[in-house]
């Protein structure tokens, strides 16, 4: 099980990124919000790009934005392993996926809890990652939606039918209790559970 740690709820980002850099978390999960696709808005890229000063970990970038094409080039310049867009974005998904791939970065598609999983089917062979949201995107610290367990099973079956080898990541309300509902996922994204703990490494160990 790989762990991607989000710093969305951090009150001291430089300090927390420095601590995370000394853990064995596999990725730093970077939430990017435009205030349109979701209500909240994250810091502008001119500030976000300074993340490299505090961590050498590979980044797992989640674009919660209406028009990802405005952001892809910038985030492709960072130490990004995965760049994930939303299936609900207002641009052509095939164009966006090809743009991400053109930078030699692995591409992903994220889906809201209320969106029909069948919409993912045409893309399962085109992406490296599906990010299954287990809360409504846009705000940290929310409670895990338990029907995610059924959605994960459905998504895994769909991948099997389509002969897709993409990884499945689950994001939202992930902690040492809710992880049991998402057995079979390849990556767990956790923010508050790690960032608000007294021992980041211990919290990460609890998730694996």
C-alpha positions as CSV (number, residue, x, y, z in Angstrom):
1,X,0.0,0.0,0.0
2,X,1.4,3.4,-1.0
3,X,0.6,6.5,0.9
4,X,0.2,10.0,-0.5
5,X,0.1,12.7,2.2
6,X,-1.8,15.9,1.7
7,X,-0.8,19.1,3.4
8,X,-4.2,20.9,2.7
9,X,-5.0,21.3,6.4
10,X,-1.5,22.3,7.4
11,X,-1.1,25.5,9.4
12,X,2.6,25.6,8.9
13,X,3.4,24.2,5.5
14,X,7.2,24.6,5.5
15,X,7.5,22.8,8.8
16,X,5.1,20.0,8.0
17,X,6.7,19.4,4.5
18,X,10.1,19.2,6.2
19,X,8.8,16.6,8.7
20,X,7.1,14.6,5.9
21,X,10.3,14.6,3.9
22,X,11.9,12.6,6.7
23,X,9.1,10.0,6.6
24,X,8.6,7.1,4.2
25,X,5.4,8.6,2.6
26,X,5.5,7.7,-1.0
27,X,4.2,11.0,-2.4
28,X,3.2,14.5,-1.3
29,X,-0.3,15.1,-2.4
30,X,-0.8,18.6,-3.8
31,X,-4.4,19.9,-3.9
32,X,-4.9,22.7,-6.4
33,X,-8.2,24.5,-6.2
34,X,-9.4,27.5,-8.3
35,X,-12.4,28.7,-6.2
36,X,-14.7,27.8,-9.1
37,X,-14.7,24.0,-9.5
38,X,-14.8,23.9,-5.7
39,X,-15.5,26.8,-3.3
40,X,-12.1,27.0,-1.7
41,X,-8.9,28.3,-3.4
42,X,-5.3,27.3,-2.7
43,X,-2.2,29.4,-2.9
44,X,-1.1,30.6,-6.4
45,X,1.5,28.7,-8.3
46,X,4.1,31.4,-7.6
47,X,4.0,30.3,-4.0
48,X,3.2,26.6,-4.5
49,X,6.3,26.2,-6.7
50,X,8.5,26.8,-3.6
51,X,7.5,23.3,-2.3
52,X,10.8,22.0,-3.6
53,X,12.6,24.0,-0.9
54,X,11.1,21.8,1.8
55,X,10.7,18.3,0.3
56,X,12.4,16.2,-2.3
57,X,9.4,13.7,-2.4
58,X,7.7,13.1,-5.7
59,X,4.4,15.0,-6.0
60,X,0.9,13.7,-6.6
61,X,-0.9,16.7,-8.0
62,X,-4.7,16.9,-7.9
63,X,-6.2,19.6,-10.1
64,X,-9.6,20.6,-8.7
65,X,-10.1,23.2,-11.3
66,X,-12.6,24.0,-14.2
67,X,-9.9,24.5,-16.8
68,X,-6.9,22.3,-16.1
69,X,-5.0,23.3,-19.3
70,X,-4.2,26.6,-17.5
71,X,-2.3,24.7,-14.8
72,X,-0.8,21.6,-16.4
73,X,2.3,23.3,-17.8
74,X,3.2,25.0,-14.5
75,X,2.8,21.8,-12.3
76,X,4.7,19.7,-14.9
77,X,7.8,21.8,-14.1
78,X,7.8,20.5,-10.5
79,X,8.9,17.1,-9.2
80,X,5.6,15.7,-10.3
81,X,4.9,11.9,-10.6
82,X,1.2,12.0,-11.2
83,X,-1.0,14.9,-12.5
84,X,-4.7,14.2,-12.1
85,X,-7.6,16.1,-13.6
86,X,-11.3,15.7,-12.8
87,X,-13.7,13.9,-15.2
88,X,-16.1,16.8,-14.5
89,X,-13.7,19.4,-15.8
90,X,-14.9,21.8,-18.5
91,X,-12.4,20.9,-21.2
92,X,-11.8,18.0,-23.6
93,X,-10.3,15.1,-21.4
94,X,-8.4,13.4,-24.2
95,X,-6.7,16.7,-25.0
96,X,-5.8,17.2,-21.4
97,X,-4.5,13.7,-20.9
98,X,-2.3,14.0,-24.0
99,X,-1.0,17.3,-22.8
100,X,0.0,15.8,-19.5
101,X,1.7,12.8,-21.2
102,X,3.7,15.2,-23.5
103,X,5.6,16.3,-20.4
104,X,6.5,12.7,-19.5
105,X,4.3,12.7,-16.5
106,X,1.8,10.0,-15.5
107,X,-1.8,11.1,-15.9
108,X,-4.8,10.5,-13.7
109,X,-8.6,11.2,-13.6
110,X,-10.4,12.0,-10.4
111,X,-14.2,11.5,-9.9
112,X,-16.6,13.0,-7.4
113,X,-18.6,10.7,-5.1
114,X,-21.8,11.6,-6.9
115,X,-20.6,11.1,-10.5
116,X,-21.5,7.9,-12.3
117,X,-18.4,5.6,-12.5
118,X,-19.4,4.5,-16.0
119,X,-18.2,7.8,-17.3
120,X,-14.6,6.6,-16.5
121,X,-14.9,3.5,-18.8
122,X,-13.6,5.1,-22.0
123,X,-10.5,6.4,-20.2
124,X,-9.4,3.4,-18.2
125,X,-6.8,2.3,-20.7
126,X,-5.6,5.9,-21.3
127,X,-4.7,6.8,-17.7
128,X,-2.2,5.6,-15.2
129,X,-4.3,6.5,-12.2
130,X,-7.9,6.8,-11.1
131,X,-8.5,9.0,-8.0
132,X,-11.7,7.9,-6.3
133,X,-12.9,10.7,-4.1
134,X,-14.4,9.5,-0.8
135,X,-15.5,13.0,0.2
136,X,-16.8,15.9,-1.8
137,X,-13.6,17.6,-3.1
138,X,-12.5,21.0,-2.0
139,X,-12.1,20.8,1.8
140,X,-9.9,18.9,4.2
141,X,-11.0,17.2,7.3
142,X,-14.3,15.7,6.0
143,X,-15.8,12.4,7.1
144,X,-15.3,9.3,4.9
145,X,-18.3,8.3,2.8
146,X,-18.8,4.6,3.4
147,X,-20.4,3.9,0.0
148,X,-16.9,4.4,-1.3
149,X,-16.4,0.7,-0.5
150,X,-19.0,-0.3,-3.1
151,X,-17.7,2.2,-5.6
152,X,-14.2,0.8,-5.2
153,X,-15.4,-2.7,-5.9
154,X,-17.3,-1.5,-8.9
155,X,-14.3,0.4,-10.3
156,X,-12.0,-2.6,-9.8
157,X,-14.5,-4.8,-11.7
158,X,-14.7,-2.2,-14.5
159,X,-10.9,-2.1,-14.8
160,X,-10.9,-5.9,-15.0
161,X,-13.5,-5.9,-17.8
162,X,-11.5,-3.2,-19.7
163,X,-8.2,-4.9,-19.1
164,X,-6.9,-1.7,-17.5
165,X,-3.8,-1.8,-15.3
166,X,-4.3,1.7,-13.9
167,X,-3.7,2.3,-10.2
168,X,-6.6,3.2,-8.0
169,X,-6.1,5.9,-5.4
170,X,-8.7,6.9,-2.7
171,X,-8.8,10.4,-1.2
172,X,-10.9,11.8,1.6
173,X,-11.4,11.0,5.3
174,X,-8.8,8.3,5.2
175,X,-7.5,7.2,8.6
176,X,-6.6,4.1,10.6
177,X,-10.3,3.2,10.9
178,X,-11.6,4.0,7.4
179,X,-8.8,2.3,5.6
180,X,-10.6,-1.1,6.1
181,X,-13.3,0.1,3.7
182,X,-10.9,0.6,0.9
183,X,-8.9,-2.6,0.9
184,X,-7.7,-3.3,-2.6
185,X,-6.8,0.3,-3.4
186,X,-3.2,0.9,-4.6
187,X,-2.7,4.3,-3.0
188,X,-4.4,6.0,0.0
189,X,-4.4,9.8,0.2
190,X,-4.5,11.1,3.8
191,X,-4.2,14.6,5.0
192,X,-5.7,15.5,8.4
193,X,-5.0,12.1,10.0
194,X,-1.3,12.6,9.4
195,X,-0.8,16.3,9.6
196,X,-2.8,16.6,12.8
197,X,-1.0,13.7,14.5
198,X,1.9,14.0,17.0
199,X,4.0,11.6,14.9
200,X,3.7,11.7,11.2
201,X,5.6,8.5,10.6
202,X,3.6,6.6,13.1
203,X,0.3,7.8,11.4
204,X,1.7,6.7,8.0
205,X,2.6,3.3,9.4
206,X,-1.0,3.0,10.7
207,X,-2.3,3.5,7.2
208,X,-0.2,0.9,5.5
